[in-house]
Each structure stands twice: as C-alpha cells, then as structure tokens.
Amino acid sequence: MNFKNVVELGFAIFVFTFLSLNVFAQNIPNGNKPAVFPQKGAQVIVTEGSAMINNDEQSYARNEAINNALKKAVEQAVNVILSSNTAVENYNILNTNVYAEATNYVHDYKILNENVNNNIYNVTLQVTVGLNHLKEELDQLGLLNKSKIEPTVAVIVLEQNIGQKRLESALFYAPLTPFESYIIPEIRVLNEVGNMSIAENELMKKLLADGINVEDEAVLLKDIKLSPGYKIKSLDDDTVREIGKLTKVDIIIYGKAVAKLYGQIAGSEMKSAQADISLRAVDVHNGEVLASGEQHAASVHIDAIAAGNEAIKKATDELAGSIIQSMMSRWKQKTSSTHHIKITINGINTFAELASIRDQLMTVGGISNIDEESIGNGDVTMNVDYNGDVHQLIDALLSKKTILSTFTTTNTTPDTIILQKR
C-alpha cells in the first residue's frame, strides 16, 4: 500500500468515525448529551428524575427518568423567570408548550448518579438550561409581560370596633387614650400574628378574587421582625415605605377603620352603628401613592358589636373595588413600558466576575436586553432594557438571589443606577 492509499484510508476512517459519533450522540439518548459550552444567560440546575421499570425494559425506563429530570430542570428555570403565581395559574399552557418540549431549552446535561431501587430507575442530572431561548418562548406565549406586571401586595388596616380599647390589625396595635399614648407613644408590632381586622380580611378576599398576589401575614411579620422591637410613630406613606423595605412586597394598602355606636332604633331593640374607613395604596419601591379613598357606611343589628362589624365590612366592600382598580391601573401603566436604564458597577476585578454578573442579570425578570458600553479600571457600564422603573430594578438586582447582593447603590436617577461593592 503506497503513501497515497494510506492517507485516503486514514481520511475515510476519520470521516466514518466522525459521522458515526455524531449519529450516535443524536440518536442514542441513554448516554450523556454531548457537552456544550454554556452560553451567556444559561443556568446550571441539579435535579432528579425517576421512572418505573416495566417488563424488565430498564433501558427505556432510564431514558424516561432522564426526560423526567430534564423537564424538572426546565420547570425550575421557568420559576426563576416568572412569578410563582403566574407559573401556577398557567401550568397547562406551560406544560403543553414548554415542559413537553424540555429538551429544546437544554444546552447540555451530565449524569451525576443513577441507580435502580424497588423497580424504579433513578437519575441525578446536572442540567444547563438556556434562559434566553426560554424567555423568548415565554414572551411569545404572553407570560413574560404578565409576570412583570403582577405586584405582591400586603394589607395593614388598623381597626377599632365598638367596645375595643385600641386600634389593632393582624400585625400592629396602637394606643387610643391619652394615658396609653403617654405609656406607649408608638404603634407597635405584635409578637405574633393576631386576628385579621374585618377590613383586612375583606380587602384580602377582594385582592385574591382578582388574582393578585397577597403576602401572608406570618411572612410579613417575620420580615418586619428583622428589626427587633420594631415600632413606628404613625402609619403614613413614609413609614409604610420603610416597612416595605423590610419585606418582599411591591405595594402596601394601609389605612384605618373605626366603627361607632350611634344609638338604638326608636321602638326596637336594634342598634345603629356607623363606620368610616380610609385607605391608601403605596408603591414601596418609590413611595408613590397609587390609589387612595374614604368611605362611610351604616348598619343595624340587635347586637352593637355585630352592627359595628357589618358597618366596617360594608364600608370596606364599597371602597375596595375602586382602590384595587386604580392601584392596578397605575401599576400596569408604570411597569408595562420598557425603560432604558444605564447601570454602572464599580469594583469589578475579574472577567469571570463580570461574566457571572451578566448571567445573573439575564435571569432578572423584566430585563429584555443588555449592552455593555464600557469596561475599564474596575468599572463596568451596561445599558439595559427593563419593563419597570429604576427602584424596581434596584430591588431585583440587590435581592439575595443575585451576585449583586454584595453591592450597594451610591446614586440613582430615573434612568441611571450606580452600584458599589461593599
């Protein structure tokens, strides 16, 4: 065999081997999918999958377990991008269009462990999910914008019904008499979650009926108690915003409801009660008042306290609709348009740190585009397109879920953010 024949034979073997391996990798799912270098905007997720072994078909069960794990990884990635409420409400849409096609969003995966136990095949995978492609699909399904405009709301209404000696809500209480004010001059947070006021309960029912996320009082109290012995001079817009900074909510509806006994109906045992309620909805990110209003209502009952309860309930019901409608209209107006925001980050020391920050930014819900404008002397400037305002973006960037939680803001304007490493 001459040299030419050897070269031709070697080339033929190389081509055959390359094509065979390519076909093998694409058509035999019981091995690891070929590793692909993760693209920017990808997320690595470790997840488990399992499948029943039927008729001793272990190979088939293995493939099903892998597919099950890949689907779970994509589900986790979706929950990074969308709010949990949006993901749950639209599960059928997601299951049909995204989860059923999970492999479309997987860059690569690695099998970390596999075993058979009680006729069940189990696998543990390290999966790299492409968030950019996933965001595009969610956007086409109309879910991305929906998630962006859904706020989480908390309700704090101090209430005094007939016979009660102080204003009280599920979380706070306030003195009423001059003597009490002298002894306890501030509004205090309760040690544990108390009973919701009638107004709080009615407001929450209305909010939930409209599909709005409502923060649980126990979670709210836990967050507020990050500041031990928390107390406030009064419940006003500034105070509510400060409370909001201790929590994960976007809007707090706060106010006061008071019922008074106005006497007995002539010629009967029925008692007449009247109630007044005032409410304000505040965006805790920037202190903007999204809605406000007052309402008066009356009720009669043979029992004075029951009459007061009913009067507060009627006043709240009559006011809640307009408050929620105005609040959501203003919120959607604020968050439905794209803002171009310049972010300057000081203290970036390595390209690896820069790459990690960029990847984290792509996981922030509402960011649709990132352009690096300049890099130098440890400072990075990026232009981002964000569906929301500067304050909402700051909260998202500095949340515990991102590497930027180690940074703090040094300056902001309506279209710029400057972050400095602590």
Summary of the structure (lengths in Angstrom):
residues: 422
radius of gyration: 29.1
end to end distance: 71.1
largest distance: 124.5
contacts: 1344
relative contact order: 0.09
helix: 42%
strand: 32%
